[in-house]
């Protein structure tokens, strides 16, 4: 097996793992920024969000497209008649901070340190509705951002793994031939399939 010149990592469950996700806390946080009267509870908002998401998720999976959290929040809150006194990028950030809790995967610091010491480039390609800047902020909080030359979120491109088009963006950012790159992920249907289709 030939030594790679670069490795592209998945984000969740590969570099960081999600210790917990609490959408109700995220909704409660956003309600603090509601500019118009709202008689809905975080649970009622989440029930409506779940209903919207079920339909969108089927389309995302079938067509390999990605709906961003900002678009989702706009659809959700404006359909419910809730006006926020912050913009949607900030609403996404506030929801993320209130709802998610990540920690580094065991052994990832040692792996990334080894790659850096051996001049093997590293980047991230993630299927998520959250923006890439939030993934970078999370990596900075965990003192991991300096290991990666780029972070790609499917939310910023509108397509998701295993679509080769988003893998091709990562390959271009790594500035290497596809055959010189490995992909490290945890999902056969997204990570392995997409990497193989992209060479």
RAHU-V387314 format. One record per residue. N is the residue number from 0. RES is the residue in three letters. PHI is phi in whole degrees, 0 to 359 (999 if undefined). PSI is psi in degrees with one decimal (999 if undefined). Layout:
n->[N:N]
res->[RES:RES]
phi->[PHI:PHI]
psi->[PSI:PSI]
This chain:
n->[0:1:2:3:4:5:6:7:8:9:10:11:12:13:14:15:16:17:18:19:20:21:22:23:24:25:26:27:28:29:30:31:32:33:34:35:36:37:38:39:40:41:42:43:44:45:46:47:48:49:50:51:52:53:54:55:56:57:58:59:60:61:62:63:64:65:66:67:68:69:70:71:72:73:74:75:76:77:78:79:80:81:82:83:84:85:86:87:88:89:90:91:92:93:94:95:96:97:98:99:100:101:102:103:104:105:106:107:108:109:110:111:112:113:114:115:116:117:118:119:120:121:122:123:124:125:126:127:128:129:130:131:132:133:134:135:136:137:138:139:140:141:142:143:144:145:146:147:148:149:150:151:152:153:154:155:156:157:158:159:160:161:162:163:164:165:166:167:168:169:170:171:172:173:174:175:176:177:178:179:180:181:182:183:184:185:186:187:188:189:190:191:192:193:194:195:196:197:198]
res->[UNK:UNK:UNK:UNK:UNK:UNK:UNK:UNK:UNK:UNK:UNK:UNK:UNK:UNK:UNK:UNK:UNK:UNK:UNK:UNK:UNK:UNK:UNK:UNK:UNK:UNK:UNK:UNK:UNK:UNK:UNK:UNK:UNK:UNK:UNK:UNK:UNK:UNK:UNK:UNK:UNK:UNK:UNK:UNK:UNK:UNK:UNK:UNK:UNK:UNK:UNK:UNK:UNK:UNK:UNK:UNK:UNK:UNK:UNK:UNK:UNK:UNK:UNK:UNK:UNK:UNK:UNK:UNK:UNK:UNK:UNK:UNK:UNK:UNK:UNK:UNK:UNK:UNK:UNK:UNK:UNK:UNK:UNK:UNK:UNK:UNK:UNK:UNK:UNK:UNK:UNK:UNK:UNK:UNK:UNK:UNK:UNK:UNK:UNK:UNK:UNK:UNK:UNK:UNK:UNK:UNK:UNK:UNK:UNK:UNK:UNK:UNK:UNK:UNK:UNK:UNK:UNK:UNK:UNK:UNK:UNK:UNK:UNK:UNK:UNK:UNK:UNK:UNK:UNK:UNK:UNK:UNK:UNK:UNK:UNK:UNK:UNK:UNK:UNK:UNK:UNK:UNK:UNK:UNK:UNK:UNK:UNK:UNK:UNK:UNK:UNK:UNK:UNK:UNK:UNK:UNK:UNK:UNK:UNK:UNK:UNK:UNK:UNK:UNK:UNK:UNK:UNK:UNK:UNK:UNK:UNK:UNK:UNK:UNK:UNK:UNK:UNK:UNK:UNK:UNK:UNK:UNK:UNK:UNK:UNK:UNK:UNK:UNK:UNK:UNK:UNK:UNK:UNK:UNK:UNK:UNK:UNK:UNK:UNK]
phi->[999:281:297:283:267:205:228:259:253:290:268:289:69:236:266:240:244:276:290:200:221:229:298:297:294:296:296:298:297:292:295:295:254:289:273:253:302:223:261:270:272:304:294:293:297:294:299:290:299:298:295:296:297:305:292:292:298:300:293:303:293:292:256:58:252:231:270:286:298:298:295:297:296:299:299:296:288:286:295:278:76:260:257:261:266:234:281:289:301:288:298:298:297:296:297:303:295:277:252:250:215:248:215:297:295:301:87:292:296:296:297:293:296:298:299:297:296:255:55:259:292:224:216:233:227:234:274:198:281:278:294:300:295:287:297:296:300:294:297:296:298:265:58:240:299:293:280:248:276:202:227:246:249:300:299:275:240:81:235:228:301:267:303:300:297:282:295:297:298:298:299:298:294:280:57:225:291:306:292:267:244:258:239:243:209:241:237:301:286:254:283:290:300:296:296:295:293:261:84]
psi->[128.7:139.7:133.0:155.6:-17.4:153.7:128.2:128.5:144.8:161.4:-71.0:133.6:8.0:-56.4:-50.9:149.7:147.0:109.0:-34.7:154.3:124.7:89.9:-32.0:-38.8:-37.6:-43.8:-42.1:-39.2:-44.5:-30.8:-20.9:-20.5:11.2:121.7:-22.4:154.3:137.5:121.0:9.6:144.4:163.6:-36.9:-39.7:-39.6:-42.6:-35.6:-40.4:-39.7:-42.2:-38.5:-44.5:-45.6:-37.8:-46.3:-42.1:-37.6:-39.5:-41.8:-43.0:-46.2:-43.5:-40.1:-1.3:39.7:162.1:124.0:126.6:155.0:-36.5:-43.9:-40.7:-45.5:-39.3:-46.7:-46.6:-56.5:-37.4:-30.8:-36.1:-1.9:23.0:124.3:130.0:144.9:19.4:159.6:169.5:-32.1:-40.6:-34.6:-40.7:-44.6:-44.9:-40.7:-45.4:-50.3:-33.4:-23.3:-23.7:152.9:110.2:157.0:151.9:141.9:146.3:128.3:-6.2:-34.6:-41.5:-41.8:-49.1:-36.1:-41.2:-45.6:-44.5:-43.3:-26.2:16.7:37.9:118.4:152.1:142.5:173.2:137.4:115.2:138.9:106.6:151.2:-12.4:144.8:153.4:-33.3:-29.2:-37.0:-42.0:-41.5:-40.2:-40.8:-39.3:-40.3:-31.0:7.3:41.7:-11.7:-34.1:-12.5:-17.9:134.7:-16.9:157.6:120.1:126.7:136.9:-24.7:-30.4:-9.7:-14.7:-5.9:156.2:160.3:142.3:16.1:123.4:-23.0:-36.7:-29.3:-38.6:-34.1:-45.6:-40.5:-44.0:-42.1:-29.7:-18.9:43.3:162.0:144.4:-36.4:-14.4:2.5:138.5:157.4:132.9:115.6:-178.1:2.5:118.3:-45.5:-20.8:-55.9:-53.0:-47.6:-48.0:-41.2:-42.0:-41.9:-20.2:5.3:999]
